[in-house]
Amino acid sequence: MPIHLHLADTPLDIMACIGQVTKPESGGVNVFIGTVRNATKGKPVLRLEFEAYESMALREMRKIAEEALGKWPVQAIAIHHRTGVLQVGDVAVVIAVGAAHRDAAFEACRFAIDTLKQTVPIWKKEVFEDGEVWVAAHP
Amino acid sequence: MRIKILAFGIARDICGSGVIHLEVSENVTAGQVKQLLTEGYPQLGQLKSFLLAVNEECAEPDTLITPGDEIAVIPPVSGG
């Protein structure tokens, strides 16, 4: 099965993602891990809260996976995203791609995270000492 | 017809609920619904942008809304 999607409010399993895309034919597995950073523009972040329009998010994640499989010679792709309250250092997203050769794995993985950030209906709110801000909502 | 609109993220905060109901004419378009929402909830107009999704696909302004459609307000996304 070449596409593995996951969206849930429980901690992500990076090794499971890698296992899902590593085939006997794979020579390289590229993994992107998005983590919760402790600051935004120098301001300390207490935590992030992620929300998803779940059914549409999974649809958009599938479109990304299908496009990646169509554009590059890759064997499998896993896109896993966590929702709910995440602390600094927690893993919010894992994208793993298995391919025969590393060029395709790198490029497909980059494409997947870049596109996810543009098109998938998931939102994060940064919580600071002095308030909360939905990221990128206002100009 | 009465339509139900899901609101997420900052749109949910602005609209005060994750579900909004609007009374609209038959053959209303997504563009018209966006307009109605902005009139009802002016803070939506202050966002960088927002989209309407109809049945889990981003709608064009002239996309027709039919009874039973699942409609959602999609503020700027920030996953990943």
Backbone of each chain as ProteinMPNN parsed JSONL, in Angstrom:
{"seq_chain_A": "MPIHLHLADTPLDIMACIGQVTKPESGGVNVFIGTVRNATKGKPVLRLEFEAYESMALREMRKIAEEALGKWPVQAIAIHHRTGVLQVGDVAVVIAVGAAHRDAAFEACRFAIDTLKQTVPIWKKEVFEDGEVWVAAHP", "coords_chain_A": {"N_chain_A": [[0.854, -1.197, 0.0], [0.753, 2.082, -0.987], [0.137, 4.567, 0.217], [-0.072, 6.154, 3.294], [-1.927, 7.52, 5.73], [-2.555, 9.576, 8.581], [-4.294, 10.989, 11.232], [-4.722, 12.261, 14.266], [-5.326, 12.763, 17.807], [-3.301, 11.834, 19.387], [0.067, 10.938, 20.487], [2.541, 10.872, 17.888], [4.063, 8.198, 16.015], [7.117, 7.818, 15.038], [8.831, 5.805, 14.107], [6.982, 3.947, 13.221], [5.948, 5.277, 10.991], [8.218, 5.281, 9.35], [8.545, 2.556, 8.985], [6.242, 2.025, 7.517], [6.814, 2.963, 4.981], [9.139, 1.85, 4.098], [10.311, -0.266, 1.828], [11.232, -3.481, 0.38], [12.347, -2.77, -1.995], [13.284, -0.262, -1.545], [15.861, 2.168, -1.466], [16.38, 4.377, -0.14], [15.079, 6.304, 2.541], [13.309, 9.126, 3.234], [12.694, 11.404, 5.789], [10.632, 13.826, 7.203], [10.298, 15.671, 10.119], [8.163, 17.544, 11.989], [8.395, 19.705, 14.641], [7.376, 21.134, 17.82], [8.308, 24.341, 18.368], [10.102, 26.38, 20.736], [9.732, 29.089, 20.688], [8.459, 32.049, 19.072], [9.46, 34.431, 16.872], [11.238, 35.267, 18.836], [9.617, 35.327, 21.072], [8.598, 33.581, 23.903], [6.966, 30.453, 23.6], [4.289, 28.785, 25.074], [2.723, 26.529, 24.554], [1.273, 24.675, 21.759], [-1.846, 24.561, 20.048], [-3.578, 22.41, 18.055], [-5.968, 22.135, 15.475], [-8.243, 20.404, 13.379], [-10.095, 20.133, 10.316], [-11.316, 17.411, 9.992], [-12.259, 15.41, 8.049], [-11.931, 16.698, 5.574], [-9.251, 17.346, 5.761], [-7.969, 14.852, 5.651], [-8.687, 14.131, 3.074], [-7.29, 16.089, 1.584], [-4.686, 15.503, 2.337], [-4.443, 13.006, 1.168], [-4.606, 13.74, -1.521], [-2.184, 15.093, -1.786], [-0.374, 13.012, -1.307], [-0.977, 11.328, -3.481], [-0.279, 13.001, -5.586], [2.46, 13.265, -5.15], [3.301, 10.621, -5.519], [2.765, 10.409, -8.174], [4.458, 12.271, -9.365], [7.128, 11.707, -8.724], [9.514, 8.978, -8.705], [8.692, 7.206, -6.35], [8.138, 4.84, -3.718], [6.42, 4.637, -1.542], [4.472, 6.674, 0.667], [4.091, 8.317, 3.747], [1.96, 10.292, 5.64], [1.554, 11.843, 8.529], [-0.245, 13.513, 11.013], [-0.595, 15.3, 14.01], [-3.176, 16.28, 16.298], [-4.742, 18.55, 18.694], [-3.541, 19.452, 21.984], [-0.219, 20.407, 22.092], [3.004, 20.184, 23.476], [6.086, 22.073, 23.879], [8.623, 20.764, 21.898], [7.222, 18.484, 21.24], [6.111, 16.245, 18.634], [4.581, 17.303, 15.773], [4.015, 16.692, 13.123], [4.775, 14.124, 10.782], [6.41, 13.188, 7.894], [7.1, 10.668, 5.697], [9.005, 9.155, 3.162], [9.6, 6.57, 0.91], [11.948, 5.391, -1.441], [13.608, 4.147, -4.397], [15.932, 5.473, -4.919], [17.771, 8.262, -3.537], [17.319, 10.95, -4.402], [14.657, 11.287, -5.362], [13.254, 10.652, -3.048], [13.988, 12.712, -1.244], [13.002, 14.965, -2.686], [10.248, 14.448, -3.015], [9.409, 14.326, -0.382], [9.936, 16.908, 0.526], [8.206, 18.332, -1.145], [5.776, 17.344, -0.167], [5.562, 18.279, 2.536], [5.735, 21.028, 2.147], [3.46, 21.488, 0.58], [1.426, 20.514, 2.221], [1.435, 22.453, 4.189], [0.257, 24.503, 2.845], [-2.268, 23.705, 1.919], [-3.787, 21.907, 3.505], [-6.549, 21.577, 5.668], [-5.819, 22.336, 8.54], [-5.221, 23.895, 11.612], [-3.14, 25.955, 13.678], [-2.758, 27.216, 16.947], [-0.921, 29.51, 18.744], [0.153, 29.616, 22.069], [0.934, 32.011, 24.321], [2.534, 33.604, 27.18], [1.116, 35.946, 27.505], [-1.201, 35.742, 25.999], [-3.104, 34.34, 23.185], [-2.641, 33.249, 19.834], [-3.902, 32.681, 16.643], [-2.083, 31.191, 14.196], [-0.922, 32.906, 11.347], [-3.401, 33.991, 10.694], [-4.109, 36.683, 10.5], [-3.262, 39.607, 8.527]], "CA_chain_A": [[0.0, 0.0, 0.0], [1.712, 3.189, -1.097], [-0.248, 5.803, 0.915], [-0.402, 5.959, 4.699], [-2.329, 8.8, 6.314], [-2.942, 9.44, 9.995], [-4.637, 12.273, 11.842], [-5.302, 11.893, 15.567], [-4.843, 13.619, 18.895], [-2.377, 11.06, 20.216], [1.443, 11.122, 20.024], [2.899, 10.197, 16.639], [5.064, 7.126, 16.106], [7.997, 8.067, 13.894], [9.326, 4.519, 13.586], [5.884, 3.334, 12.459], [5.922, 5.948, 9.677], [9.352, 4.784, 8.569], [8.214, 1.176, 8.641], [5.181, 1.99, 6.503], [7.275, 3.347, 3.631], [10.385, 1.152, 3.746], [10.007, -1.482, 1.065], [12.468, -4.174, -0.027], [12.904, -2.064, -3.156], [13.726, 1.083, -1.152], [17.277, 2.393, -1.187], [16.464, 5.554, 0.731], [13.839, 6.755, 3.177], [13.469, 10.496, 3.701], [11.698, 11.685, 6.824], [10.54, 15.168, 7.769], [9.612, 15.696, 11.414], [7.866, 18.903, 12.436], [8.296, 19.728, 16.096], [6.902, 22.392, 18.407], [9.448, 25.195, 18.733], [9.822, 27.042, 22.016], [9.575, 30.541, 20.565], [8.1, 32.653, 17.785], [10.062, 35.778, 16.814], [11.865, 35.56, 20.117], [8.665, 35.327, 22.196], [8.436, 32.191, 24.371], [5.689, 29.78, 23.361], [3.985, 27.825, 26.145], [2.239, 25.299, 23.909], [0.476, 24.887, 20.549], [-3.086, 23.794, 19.967], [-3.881, 22.122, 16.657], [-7.337, 21.747, 15.182], [-8.36, 19.988, 11.98], [-11.373, 19.762, 9.687], [-10.729, 16.094, 9.808], [-12.58, 14.696, 6.808], [-11.308, 17.388, 4.445], [-7.791, 17.26, 5.917], [-7.534, 13.552, 5.138], [-8.819, 14.205, 1.608], [-6.198, 16.901, 1.044], [-3.456, 14.738, 2.558], [-4.433, 11.966, 0.137], [-4.269, 14.383, -2.802], [-0.74, 15.354, -1.763], [0.313, 11.725, -1.454], [-1.175, 10.869, -4.859], [0.513, 13.845, -6.471], [3.875, 12.906, -4.955], [3.527, 9.318, -6.161], [2.702, 10.619, -9.627], [5.524, 13.151, -9.872], [8.458, 11.147, -8.46], [9.556, 7.517, -8.593], [8.769, 6.809, -4.947], [7.376, 3.608, -3.509], [5.373, 4.81, -0.539], [4.531, 7.93, 1.412], [3.278, 8.385, 4.959], [1.727, 11.655, 6.138], [0.918, 11.706, 9.839], [-0.341, 14.806, 11.693], [-1.227, 15.216, 15.337], [-4.015, 17.417, 16.682], [-4.896, 18.719, 20.137], [-2.569, 20.306, 22.671], [1.145, 19.903, 21.986], [3.995, 20.918, 24.26], [7.363, 22.329, 23.209], [9.368, 19.531, 21.649], [6.36, 17.418, 20.723], [6.108, 16.077, 17.178], [3.272, 17.662, 15.217], [3.827, 16.091, 11.804], [5.838, 13.286, 10.229], [6.211, 12.765, 6.511], [8.156, 9.722, 5.345], [8.915, 8.714, 1.765], [10.555, 5.529, 0.52], [12.217, 5.37, -2.875], [14.789, 3.353, -4.748], [17.094, 6.375, -4.867], [17.497, 9.323, -2.566], [16.856, 12.227, -4.972], [13.195, 11.299, -5.387], [12.763, 10.652, -1.665], [14.159, 14.079, -0.729], [12.134, 15.925, -3.369], [8.843, 14.164, -2.72], [9.161, 14.668, 1.029], [9.896, 18.374, 0.579], [6.946, 18.711, -1.79], [4.641, 16.979, 0.686], [5.42, 19.175, 3.684], [5.458, 22.376, 1.646], [2.082, 21.542, 0.108], [0.565, 20.361, 3.403], [1.348, 23.733, 4.885], [-0.557, 25.432, 2.036], [-3.59, 23.246, 1.468], [-4.536, 20.992, 4.376], [-7.293, 22.366, 6.655], [-5.377, 22.172, 9.927], [-4.875, 25.223, 12.135], [-2.487, 25.938, 14.968], [-2.851, 28.401, 17.789], [0.223, 29.621, 19.658], [-0.22, 30.119, 23.38], [2.017, 32.748, 24.977], [2.21, 34.043, 28.547], [0.18, 37.066, 27.52], [-2.324, 35.608, 25.065], [-3.11, 33.244, 22.206], [-2.736, 33.763, 18.474], [-4.021, 31.717, 15.551], [-0.969, 31.496, 13.3], [-1.154, 33.332, 9.957], [-4.803, 34.347, 10.417], [-4.242, 38.103, 10.169], [-2.137, 40.115, 7.724]], "C_chain_A": [[0.885, 1.239, 0.0], [1.382, 4.439, -0.286], [-0.675, 5.463, 2.336], [-0.693, 7.311, 5.314], [-2.769, 8.574, 7.76], [-3.191, 10.828, 10.533], [-5.344, 11.948, 13.144], [-4.677, 12.75, 16.647], [-3.96, 12.858, 19.877], [-0.961, 11.187, 19.654], [1.739, 10.291, 18.772], [4.023, 9.191, 16.874], [5.949, 7.219, 14.863], [8.478, 6.752, 13.281], [8.232, 3.8, 12.798], [5.797, 3.949, 11.071], [7.027, 5.407, 8.784], [9.073, 3.359, 8.1], [7.186, 1.08, 7.536], [5.712, 2.24, 5.103], [8.55, 2.621, 3.212], [10.042, -0.179, 3.099], [11.316, -2.208, 0.762], [13.161, -3.45, -1.175], [13.456, -0.694, -2.787], [15.228, 1.116, -0.923], [17.453, 3.575, -0.272], [15.097, 5.884, 1.291], [14.103, 8.157, 3.693], [12.351, 10.824, 4.669], [11.762, 13.162, 7.203], [9.755, 15.057, 9.071], [9.406, 17.145, 11.797], [7.643, 18.891, 13.936], [7.821, 21.084, 16.596], [8.097, 23.16, 18.947], [9.083, 26.013, 19.959], [9.61, 28.543, 21.907], [9.155, 30.922, 19.159], [8.594, 34.08, 17.803], [10.573, 36.192, 18.186], [10.931, 35.49, 21.315], [8.416, 33.886, 22.635], [7.026, 31.657, 24.158], [5.466, 28.763, 24.477], [3.556, 26.485, 25.564], [1.557, 25.694, 22.604], [-0.794, 24.066, 20.664], [-3.452, 23.665, 18.496], [-5.321, 21.644, 16.519], [-7.412, 21.364, 13.717], [-9.817, 19.859, 11.573], [-11.074, 18.371, 9.137], [-11.003, 15.454, 8.45], [-11.914, 15.368, 5.603], [-9.774, 17.323, 4.531], [-7.27, 15.941, 5.346], [-7.638, 13.509, 3.613], [-7.636, 14.953, 0.995], [-4.86, 16.202, 1.228], [-3.342, 13.642, 1.499], [-4.071, 12.563, -1.218], [-2.771, 14.637, -2.886], [0.03, 14.066, -2.004], [0.212, 11.232, -2.897], [-0.341, 11.69, -5.832], [1.998, 13.506, -6.364], [4.195, 11.589, -5.664], [3.519, 9.457, -7.681], [3.905, 11.354, -10.173], [6.925, 12.539, -9.727], [8.404, 9.629, -8.366], [9.76, 7.098, -7.135], [7.84, 5.629, -4.729], [6.221, 3.784, -2.551], [5.576, 6.129, 0.176], [3.598, 7.847, 2.617], [3.17, 9.842, 5.375], [0.92, 11.508, 7.419], [0.9, 13.075, 10.496], [-1.076, 14.621, 13.009], [-2.102, 16.448, 15.552], [-4.095, 17.492, 18.206], [-3.791, 19.597, 20.692], [-1.192, 19.658, 22.599], [2.087, 20.796, 22.78], [5.255, 21.149, 23.423], [8.129, 21.005, 23.085], [8.528, 18.378, 21.137], [6.417, 17.407, 19.196], [4.7, 16.331, 16.653], [2.989, 16.926, 13.912], [5.04, 15.252, 11.435], [5.462, 12.955, 8.795], [7.385, 11.871, 6.155], [7.921, 9.243, 3.919], [9.985, 7.674, 1.504], [10.706, 5.505, -0.98], [13.437, 4.505, -3.134], [16.054, 4.19, -4.574], [16.753, 7.65, -4.114], [16.962, 10.614, -3.165], [15.333, 12.33, -4.908], [12.623, 11.375, -3.974], [12.855, 12.043, -1.068], [13.121, 15.002, -1.348], [10.667, 15.7, -3.047], [8.49, 14.561, -1.29], [9.039, 16.177, 1.188], [8.589, 18.893, 0.007], [5.771, 18.481, -0.834], [4.491, 17.945, 1.851], [5.104, 20.595, 3.221], [3.994, 22.503, 1.239], [1.102, 21.383, 1.271], [0.343, 21.699, 4.08], [0.494, 24.753, 4.129], [-2.015, 25.015, 1.939], [-4.406, 22.431, 2.469], [-5.24, 21.792, 5.473], [-6.997, 21.923, 8.09], [-4.923, 23.556, 10.368], [-4.147, 25.093, 13.452], [-2.584, 27.297, 15.645], [-1.644, 28.385, 18.717], [-0.265, 30.21, 20.971], [1.017, 30.722, 24.038], [1.59, 33.065, 26.41], [1.068, 35.041, 28.517], [-0.941, 36.939, 26.498], [-2.145, 34.463, 24.1], [-3.311, 33.839, 20.822], [-2.891, 32.605, 17.497], [-2.994, 32.117, 14.492], [-1.468, 31.865, 11.911], [-2.577, 33.792, 9.667], [-4.948, 35.781, 9.938], [-3.039, 38.569, 9.36], [-1.031, 40.662, 8.63]], "O_chain_A": [[1.691, 1.417, 0.913], [2.249, 5.295, -0.11], [-1.525, 4.6, 2.555], [0.196, 8.158, 5.409], [-3.289, 7.514, 8.107], [-2.392, 11.739, 10.316], [-6.453, 11.413, 13.129], [-3.64, 13.381, 16.441], [-3.887, 13.203, 21.056], [-0.792, 11.507, 18.478], [1.257, 9.169, 18.62], [4.818, 9.323, 17.805], [5.577, 6.76, 13.783], [8.522, 6.617, 12.058], [8.523, 3.117, 11.816], [5.596, 3.24, 10.085], [6.804, 5.112, 7.61], [9.338, 3.011, 6.949], [7.238, 0.17, 6.709], [5.12, 1.776, 4.129], [8.994, 2.77, 2.073], [9.546, -1.097, 3.753], [12.392, -1.619, 0.873], [14.382, -3.502, -1.318], [14.043, -0.025, -3.637], [15.799, 0.232, -0.284], [18.521, 3.775, 0.306], [14.082, 5.759, 0.604], [15.013, 8.365, 4.496], [11.184, 10.548, 4.392], [12.839, 13.684, 7.493], [8.693, 14.437, 9.123], [10.371, 17.899, 11.918], [6.799, 18.15, 14.441], [7.865, 22.07, 15.861], [8.8, 22.705, 19.849], [7.912, 26.306, 20.199], [9.339, 29.206, 22.908], [9.449, 30.224, 18.189], [8.19, 34.864, 18.662], [10.365, 37.321, 18.632], [11.384, 35.582, 22.456], [8.054, 33.051, 21.807], [6.034, 32.309, 24.486], [6.355, 27.97, 24.786], [3.982, 25.431, 26.035], [1.293, 26.871, 22.357], [-0.814, 23.01, 21.297], [-3.613, 24.658, 17.786], [-5.821, 20.863, 17.328], [-6.709, 21.948, 12.892], [-10.671, 19.517, 12.39], [-10.646, 18.195, 7.996], [-10.074, 15.005, 7.778], [-11.396, 14.688, 4.718], [-9.088, 17.255, 3.511], [-6.258, 15.914, 4.646], [-6.786, 12.926, 2.942], [-7.051, 14.504, 0.009], [-3.989, 16.298, 0.363], [-2.25, 13.383, 0.992], [-3.315, 11.96, -1.98], [-2.157, 14.423, -3.931], [0.966, 14.028, -2.802], [1.2, 10.772, -3.468], [0.233, 11.154, -6.78], [2.706, 13.467, -7.371], [5.226, 11.461, -6.323], [4.192, 8.703, -8.384], [4.334, 11.107, -11.3], [7.81, 12.831, -10.531], [7.379, 9.058, -7.995], [10.851, 6.691, -6.739], [6.873, 5.443, -5.468], [5.168, 3.166, -2.712], [6.692, 6.637, 0.28], [2.468, 7.369, 2.516], [4.176, 10.547, 5.452], [-0.242, 11.102, 7.396], [1.933, 13.744, 10.535], [-2.052, 13.876, 13.097], [-1.8, 17.529, 15.046], [-3.589, 16.622, 18.913], [-3.181, 20.384, 19.968], [-1.017, 18.506, 22.994], [1.97, 22.021, 22.751], [5.46, 20.504, 22.394], [8.256, 20.244, 24.045], [9.074, 17.39, 20.646], [6.726, 18.413, 18.558], [3.748, 15.654, 17.043], [1.842, 16.577, 13.632], [6.179, 15.613, 11.732], [4.351, 12.504, 8.514], [8.54, 12.273, 6.296], [6.791, 8.961, 3.521], [11.151, 7.878, 1.842], [9.72, 5.587, -1.713], [14.194, 4.174, -2.221], [17.096, 3.695, -4.145], [15.596, 8.065, -4.06], [16.212, 11.322, -2.493], [14.79, 13.337, -4.455], [11.636, 12.069, -3.729], [11.9, 12.512, -0.449], [12.435, 15.737, -0.637], [9.924, 16.657, -2.83], [7.401, 15.071, -1.028], [8.157, 16.668, 1.892], [7.945, 19.771, 0.582], [4.884, 19.326, -0.713], [3.378, 18.392, 2.127], [4.293, 21.284, 3.84], [3.357, 23.518, 1.522], [0.063, 22.042, 1.301], [-0.768, 22.038, 4.488], [0.059, 25.75, 4.704], [-2.903, 25.866, 1.883], [-5.614, 22.282, 2.288], [-4.601, 22.604, 6.143], [-7.793, 21.249, 8.743], [-4.316, 24.298, 9.596], [-4.48, 24.23, 14.265], [-2.504, 28.353, 15.016], [-1.373, 27.389, 19.388], [-1.011, 31.189, 20.981], [2.011, 30.036, 24.278], [0.447, 32.83, 26.802], [0.172, 35.013, 29.361], [-1.575, 37.939, 26.161], [-1.175, 33.71, 24.174], [-4.051, 34.807, 20.65], [-2.105, 31.658, 17.518], [-3.028, 33.227, 13.961], [-2.345, 31.196, 11.365], [-2.932, 33.969, 8.501], [-5.786, 36.08, 9.088], [-1.944, 38.018, 9.475], [-0.005, 41.131, 8.138]]}, "seq_chain_B": "MRIKILAFGIARDICGSGVIHLEVSENVTAGQVKQLLTEGYPQLGQLKSFLLAVNEECAEPDTLITPGDEIAVIPPVSGG", "coords_chain_B": {"N_chain_B": [[-33.743, 28.49, 1.946], [-32.42, 26.641, 4.699], [-29.15, 26.695, 5.723], [-26.286, 24.927, 6.941], [-23.267, 25.719, 8.448], [-19.965, 24.873, 9.018], [-17.499, 26.008, 11.311], [-14.112, 26.742, 11.749], [-11.092, 26.952, 13.728], [-9.872, 30.236, 14.008], [-12.148, 31.268, 12.902], [-14.19, 29.948, 14.195], [-13.918, 31.045, 16.728], [-14.556, 33.72, 16.123], [-17.192, 33.523, 15.132], [-18.435, 32.469, 17.263], [-19.236, 29.896, 17.559], [-18.923, 26.468, 16.553], [-20.657, 25.737, 14.641], [-22.781, 27.263, 12.396], [-25.929, 28.604, 11.477], [-27.646, 29.627, 8.584], [-30.189, 31.451, 6.913], [-30.999, 31.257, 3.638], [-31.504, 32.105, 0.131], [-32.764, 29.845, -2.417], [-30.483, 28.438, -4.796], [-28.301, 29.945, -3.989], [-24.981, 31.258, -4.081], [-21.564, 30.266, -3.348], [-19.97, 32.494, -3.112], [-21.872, 34.421, -2.429], [-22.696, 33.476, 0.028], [-20.34, 33.749, 1.461], [-20.23, 36.53, 1.498], [-22.544, 37.103, 3.025], [-21.778, 35.943, 5.437], [-19.618, 37.559, 6.13], [-20.928, 39.932, 6.482], [-22.529, 39.303, 8.657], [-20.649, 38.579, 10.549], [-18.383, 40.617, 11.008], [-15.66, 40.572, 11.735], [-14.579, 38.508, 10.32], [-13.918, 39.619, 7.943], [-11.564, 40.861, 8.533], [-9.603, 39.028, 8.53], [-6.69, 37.57, 6.991], [-7.494, 36.188, 4.783], [-10.286, 34.148, 3.781], [-11.697, 30.973, 2.98], [-14.484, 29.242, 1.522], [-15.403, 25.923, 1.995], [-17.072, 23.475, 0.166], [-18.672, 20.538, 0.538], [-16.193, 19.426, 1.204], [-14.394, 20.448, -0.631], [-12.586, 23.197, -1.905], [-14.456, 26.056, -2.636], [-15.505, 27.872, -5.538], [-16.335, 31.35, -6.195], [-18.721, 31.272, -7.681], [-19.776, 28.793, -7.199], [-22.56, 26.758, -6.754], [-24.74, 26.423, -3.987], [-26.35, 23.672, -2.62], [-29.198, 22.094, -1.013], [-28.306, 20.197, 1.843], [-25.602, 20.205, 1.336], [-22.293, 20.063, 2.656], [-20.858, 22.628, 4.304], [-18.112, 24.724, 4.99], [-16.253, 27.135, 6.834], [-13.114, 28.168, 6.026], [-10.455, 29.39, 7.46], [-7.161, 31.022, 7.06], [-4.857, 28.425, 6.603], [-2.724, 26.533, 8.81], [-1.241, 24.234, 9.282], [1.197, 21.592, 9.923]], "CA_chain_B": [[-33.365, 27.234, 2.609], [-31.546, 26.841, 5.854], [-27.893, 25.969, 5.525], [-25.446, 24.753, 8.126], [-21.874, 26.014, 8.085], [-18.984, 24.559, 10.066], [-16.482, 27.054, 11.457], [-12.916, 26.193, 12.39], [-9.996, 27.84, 14.103], [-10.248, 31.58, 14.41], [-13.527, 31.508, 12.459], [-15.051, 29.472, 15.266], [-13.862, 32.075, 17.776], [-15.269, 34.909, 15.645], [-18.627, 33.26, 14.987], [-18.945, 32.077, 18.573], [-19.698, 28.512, 17.549], [-18.382, 25.647, 15.472], [-21.732, 25.503, 13.664], [-23.632, 28.446, 12.188], [-27.036, 28.378, 10.554], [-28.068, 30.822, 7.84], [-31.351, 31.304, 6.034], [-30.589, 31.816, 2.35], [-32.39, 31.761, -0.988], [-32.342, 28.717, -3.257], [-29.507, 28.896, -5.802], [-27.29, 30.874, -3.472], [-23.623, 30.843, -4.438], [-20.574, 30.318, -2.269], [-19.577, 33.9, -2.988], [-22.924, 35.134, -1.701], [-22.647, 33.017, 1.42], [-19.171, 34.439, 2.055], [-20.651, 37.913, 1.723], [-23.483, 37.085, 4.154], [-21.004, 35.652, 6.654], [-18.817, 38.739, 6.474], [-21.869, 40.944, 7.006], [-22.968, 38.866, 9.979], [-19.485, 38.471, 11.432], [-17.432, 41.501, 10.332], [-14.26, 40.243, 11.998], [-14.098, 37.603, 9.27], [-13.339, 40.463, 6.912], [-10.238, 41.326, 8.948], [-8.636, 37.954, 8.348], [-5.881, 37.669, 5.766], [-8.397, 35.669, 3.754], [-10.896, 32.884, 4.169], [-12.349, 30.254, 1.886], [-15.557, 28.328, 1.884], [-15.324, 24.588, 1.405], [-18.374, 22.851, -0.028], [-18.435, 19.093, 0.414], [-14.769, 19.164, 1.399], [-13.589, 20.995, -1.722], [-12.638, 24.656, -1.903], [-15.485, 26.511, -3.559], [-15.347, 29.115, -6.317], [-17.43, 32.268, -5.861], [-19.978, 30.929, -8.348], [-20.223, 27.442, -6.848], [-23.918, 26.789, -6.219], [-24.979, 25.672, -2.754], [-27.619, 22.937, -2.673], [-29.559, 21.582, 0.319], [-27.55, 19.007, 2.215], [-24.16, 20.393, 1.16], [-21.513, 20.354, 3.864], [-20.175, 23.895, 4.046], [-17.212, 25.068, 6.097], [-15.407, 28.33, 6.725], [-11.713, 27.758, 6.115], [-9.521, 30.522, 7.595], [-5.825, 30.641, 6.567], [-4.422, 27.178, 7.235], [-1.417, 26.629, 9.463], [-0.8, 22.92, 9.735], [2.589, 21.253, 9.665]], "C_chain_B": [[-32.404, 27.55, 3.752], [-30.269, 26.04, 5.603], [-27.084, 25.962, 6.809], [-23.999, 24.943, 7.687], [-20.974, 25.684, 9.265], [-17.952, 25.683, 10.109], [-15.321, 26.506, 12.254], [-11.94, 27.284, 12.789], [-10.504, 29.199, 14.533], [-11.673, 31.913, 13.964], [-14.512, 31.043, 13.52], [-15.082, 30.477, 16.41], [-14.705, 33.287, 17.368], [-16.772, 34.681, 15.621], [-19.253, 32.777, 16.287], [-19.412, 30.635, 18.644], [-19.022, 27.766, 16.414], [-19.407, 25.349, 14.388], [-22.604, 26.753, 13.599], [-24.77, 28.044, 11.248], [-27.413, 29.69, 9.886], [-29.304, 30.477, 7.019], [-30.992, 31.999, 4.729], [-31.587, 31.431, 1.269], [-31.871, 30.499, -1.677], [-31.354, 29.282, -4.265], [-28.55, 29.964, -5.287], [-25.914, 30.335, -3.876], [-22.704, 30.919, -3.226], [-20.123, 31.75, -2.03], [-20.595, 34.705, -2.19], [-22.941, 34.734, -0.232], [-21.47, 33.658, 2.152], [-19.541, 35.87, 2.422], [-21.563, 38.0, 2.95], [-22.742, 36.851, 5.466], [-20.219, 36.882, 7.091], [-19.706, 39.855, 7.014], [-22.292, 40.58, 8.428], [-21.852, 38.845, 11.009], [-18.346, 39.3, 10.831], [-15.963, 41.166, 10.589], [-13.699, 39.232, 10.991], [-13.423, 38.401, 8.159], [-11.943, 40.963, 7.248], [-9.179, 40.242, 8.815], [-7.852, 38.181, 7.068], [-6.731, 37.232, 4.577], [-9.235, 34.592, 4.413], [-11.595, 32.284, 2.968], [-13.603, 29.594, 2.432], [-15.233, 26.989, 1.229], [-16.751, 24.076, 1.299], [-18.127, 21.38, -0.323], [-16.951, 18.778, 0.322], [-13.897, 19.567, 0.215], [-13.689, 22.51, -1.66], [-13.581, 25.126, -2.999], [-15.048, 27.756, -4.312], [-16.484, 30.048, -5.929], [-18.762, 31.867, -6.488], [-20.424, 29.481, -8.114], [-21.603, 27.524, -6.219], [-24.011, 25.936, -4.965], [-26.314, 24.974, -2.876], [-27.923, 22.37, -1.288], [-28.766, 20.315, 0.633], [-26.058, 19.124, 1.983], [-23.499, 20.581, 2.516], [-20.649, 21.562, 3.557], [-19.295, 24.203, 5.245], [-16.473, 26.352, 5.786], [-13.976, 27.887, 6.993], [-10.85, 29.01, 6.248], [-8.127, 30.089, 7.116], [-5.295, 29.432, 7.329], [-3.007, 27.321, 7.795], [-1.002, 25.284, 10.047], [0.685, 22.747, 9.488], [3.574, 21.914, 10.609]], "O_chain_B": [[-31.698, 28.558, 3.761], [-30.321, 24.847, 5.305], [-27.184, 26.862, 7.642], [-23.568, 24.391, 6.674], [-21.196, 26.161, 10.377], [-17.579, 26.238, 9.075], [-15.507, 25.883, 13.299], [-11.965, 28.393, 12.255], [-11.445, 29.307, 15.32], [-12.334, 32.749, 14.58], [-15.552, 31.67, 13.724], [-16.135, 30.733, 16.992], [-15.473, 33.815, 18.173], [-17.541, 35.545, 16.041], [-20.477, 32.688, 16.392], [-19.927, 30.197, 19.673], [-18.599, 28.37, 15.429], [-19.077, 24.78, 13.348], [-23.099, 27.235, 14.618], [-24.58, 27.239, 10.337], [-27.49, 30.732, 10.537], [-29.443, 29.368, 6.504], [-30.713, 33.198, 4.717], [-32.416, 30.541, 1.465], [-30.703, 30.134, -1.541], [-31.383, 30.477, -4.558], [-28.049, 30.785, -6.055], [-25.712, 29.126, -3.996], [-23.025, 31.55, -2.218], [-19.92, 32.167, -0.89], [-20.233, 35.56, -1.381], [-23.175, 35.567, 0.643], [-21.587, 34.057, 3.311], [-19.214, 36.358, 3.504], [-21.378, 38.863, 3.809], [-23.04, 37.483, 6.479], [-20.162, 37.205, 8.277], [-19.3, 40.623, 7.885], [-22.397, 41.448, 9.294], [-22.085, 39.066, 12.198], [-17.441, 38.743, 10.21], [-15.111, 41.448, 9.747], [-12.484, 39.118, 10.833], [-12.484, 37.929, 7.519], [-11.217, 41.432, 6.371], [-7.988, 40.512, 8.971], [-8.298, 38.898, 6.172], [-6.685, 37.836, 3.505], [-8.91, 34.163, 5.52], [-12.028, 32.993, 2.06], [-13.758, 29.413, 3.639], [-14.84, 26.931, 0.064], [-17.544, 24.224, 2.228], [-17.465, 21.024, -1.299], [-16.51, 17.985, -0.509], [-12.777, 19.075, 0.077], [-14.762, 23.05, -1.391], [-13.517, 24.661, -4.137], [-14.312, 28.59, -3.784], [-17.495, 29.596, -5.391], [-19.817, 32.095, -5.897], [-21.352, 29.005, -8.768], [-21.806, 28.27, -5.26], [-23.429, 24.854, -4.895], [-27.316, 25.611, -3.203], [-27.013, 22.185, -0.48], [-28.583, 19.463, -0.236], [-25.307, 18.237, 2.388], [-24.077, 21.188, 3.418], [-19.809, 21.525, 2.658], [-19.69, 23.968, 6.387], [-16.114, 26.626, 4.641], [-13.668, 27.311, 8.036], [-10.54, 29.64, 5.237], [-7.926, 28.917, 6.798], [-5.288, 29.422, 8.56], [-2.208, 28.124, 7.314], [-0.48, 25.208, 11.16], [1.349, 23.619, 8.927], [4.781, 21.704, 10.49]]}, "name": "protein", "num_of_chains": 2, "seq": "MPIHLHLADTPLDIMACIGQVTKPESGGVNVFIGTVRNATKGKPVLRLEFEAYESMALREMRKIAEEALGKWPVQAIAIHHRTGVLQVGDVAVVIAVGAAHRDAAFEACRFAIDTLKQTVPIWKKEVFEDGEVWVAAHPMRIKILAFGIARDICGSGVIHLEVSENVTAGQVKQLLTEGYPQLGQLKSFLLAVNEECAEPDTLITPGDEIAVIPPVSGG"}
